[in-house]
Amino acid sequence: MERQEFANVWDALTDTPEEAANMTMRSNLMIALQRKIDGWKVTQTEAALRLGVTQPRLNDLLRNKIDKFSLDTLVALASRAEIRVRLDIAA
């Protein structure tokens, strides 16, 4: 079996560079949200209220259910959590 190297895990797990880029952005946003929520030191119910989602939906986020969140949804949640999202484009 030939050994392959990848820039990140999503490059290895997805079929296209576009899908890998989307998954990388989604996972980075999920990590930022999880860290922010942990810093609040509140219950999941209170955190869900702050973000405008249900507690089960917040639980999906905290349990890394990345397939349940679109990039648009994660950007909206980040905004509600007062996380500034910026897109860097390298040509």
C-alpha positions in Angstrom: 0.0 0.0 0.0 1.3 3.4 -1.0 1.7 5.9 1.8 -0.1 9.3 1.3 0.3 12.6 3.1 -2.4 15.2 3.5 -2.4 18.8 4.7 -5.3 18.1 7.1 -7.7 15.3 7.9 -10.4 16.6 5.7 -8.2 16.3 2.6 -8.0 12.6 3.4 -11.6 12.0 4.2 -13.4 14.0 1.5 -13.7 13.4 -2.2 -13.0 16.9 -3.5 -10.9 19.9 -2.5 -14.1 22.0 -2.3 -15.6 19.6 0.2 -12.4 19.5 2.2 -12.3 23.3 2.4 -16.0 23.4 3.5 -15.4 20.8 6.2 -12.2 22.5 7.4 -14.1 25.8 7.9 -17.0 24.1 9.6 -14.7 22.2 12.0 -12.8 25.4 12.8 -16.0 27.2 13.6 -17.3 24.4 15.7 -14.0 24.4 17.8 -14.2 28.2 18.2 -17.9 27.9 19.3 -17.1 25.1 21.8 -14.3 27.1 23.3 -16.5 30.2 23.6 -19.3 28.2 25.2 -16.9 26.5 27.7 -15.7 30.0 28.7 -19.2 31.1 29.6 -19.3 28.6 32.5 -23.1 28.3 32.1 -25.5 25.3 31.7 -26.3 24.0 28.3 -29.8 25.4 28.7 -28.4 28.9 29.3 -25.9 28.6 26.5 -28.6 27.4 24.1 -30.7 30.5 25.0 -27.8 32.8 24.3 -27.3 31.2 20.9 -31.0 31.0 20.1 -31.1 27.3 19.7 -32.6 24.4 21.5 -30.6 22.5 24.1 -30.6 19.3 22.0 -29.2 21.4 19.1 -26.5 22.8 21.3 -25.7 19.3 22.4 -25.2 18.3 18.8 -22.7 21.1 18.5 -20.9 20.2 21.6 -20.7 16.5 20.6 -19.1 17.4 17.2 -22.0 16.4 15.1 -20.5 18.3 12.1 -22.9 16.7 9.6 -25.8 18.4 11.3 -24.5 22.0 10.7 -24.0 23.9 7.5 -21.3 26.5 7.2 -24.0 29.2 7.1 -25.5 28.0 10.4 -22.2 27.9 12.1 -21.4 31.5 10.9 -24.7 32.6 12.3 -24.1 30.9 15.7 -20.6 32.4 15.8 -22.1 35.8 15.3 -24.6 35.2 18.1 -21.6 34.1 20.3 -19.8 37.4 19.5 -17.1 35.5 17.6 -15.8 37.5 14.6 -15.6 35.3 11.5 -13.2 36.3 8.8 -12.4 34.6 5.5 -8.8 34.6 4.3 -8.4 33.9 0.6 -5.0 32.8 -0.7 -4.6 32.9 -4.5 
